[in-house]
Amino acid sequence: MTRGDDRTGGMGRRAHGSARKTDEKLEDQEARLLLETTVDLASLRPQVADQEAFSQLLGAVQEATEANNDVALLQQRVAELGNAVTSTARKVVGFLG
Amino acid sequence: MKDHRYLLHAGLLLLSGISLSCARVPKEVVELSYKMGEDMTAVHSSYLTVVHQYFEGLRRQRIAYVEQEWAPEFVRTWITDGLLVEVARGDTVWSTEQQDFVPPPAEGREMALVRTVGFWATAALNEIDAKKRSLTEPLDSQEDSLTVAINEAFNQLYRGNATITAHLNSLRKVQEVQDNALAALNVKDLRDKINSALIAASQRAEHELENVRKADGLVQGAERALHHTTPDTGETGP
């Protein structure tokens, strides 16, 4: 059986009336309890950098990272090309010799 | 003299450029940044646990109030309003048809009384549960909202740290490729040599600066001493 059940509807309403009377009687105690158990959400919330400024910084760093990766890749390819050219030149010299 | 000053500035600029291009990015810095990401996960988890325990404490406090103060007072009131004493005496029962208390029927009286006590108890428990919910649900939603804020903040930190780690890694990659290129040119330790020379130069510069400061102090001391021993003629200097 739940609240509002057909068979207890009237009974439930009466019980609800008793609950309201209890609330009125214990009003001060409840107000004190609520005060003691109030949460200062603002003080518990982490104060991090604002989203927009943070995203801008991330974007700038990511751009620099991509540029670095491109430079590293280019340098690597140039070095590989140099090795390949040297190796080919040696083969050509060997062939001609 | 002017030319020398330009040359000096050009030299300093060149040294700065070499110094920047020779800055070391040890592989440990990438590892450190990665480890910080892992540690952040641990701090994140602890933060959430602390917040949850804090809210659990507040919920317990409110539930204790309901169980120890509110419910006993409510039951006292409900015994009167819900005619429990009259039901116990067998004077009245709850009629589901009329939704009201009525005199007990001649037939099935005992069953009607038992059912009435059942309705009475269910209504009482429903009210007590509703009271608990009314006091704990605001805390639940505050905890949910705070948890979302904490997760968002930590996700921001994770993204920041991952970006820094990736950037350090890219610097590391560039350095590795440069090291390989220098090794191929048989000048593998050039970067270290330049760095060592720059560090030594910096230390020498500091030492010389200290000597200059000392000399300056001596000159100022001598000036003061001279000023004390020379009689004041009232004349102004040339």
Interface residues (C-beta under 8 A of the other chain):
Chain A: M1 T2 R3 D5 D6 R7 T8 G9 G10 M11 G12 R14 A15 H16 G17 S18 A19 K21 T22 K25 L26 Q29 E30 L33 E36 T37 V39 L41 L44 R45 P46 V48 A49 Q51 F54 L57 L58 V61 Q62 A64 T65 E66 N68 N69 V71 A72 Q75 Q76 A79 G82
Chain B: V51 F55 L58 Q61 R62 Y65 E69 W70 E73 F74 T77 W78 D81 G82 W94 T96 Q99 D100 G118 F119 W120 T122 A123 A124 N126 E127 A130 K131 L135 L139 Q142 S145 L146 A149 I150 A153 F154 Q156 L157 R159 G160 T163 I164 A166 H167 N169 S170 L171 K173 V174 E176 V177 Q178 N180 A181 A184
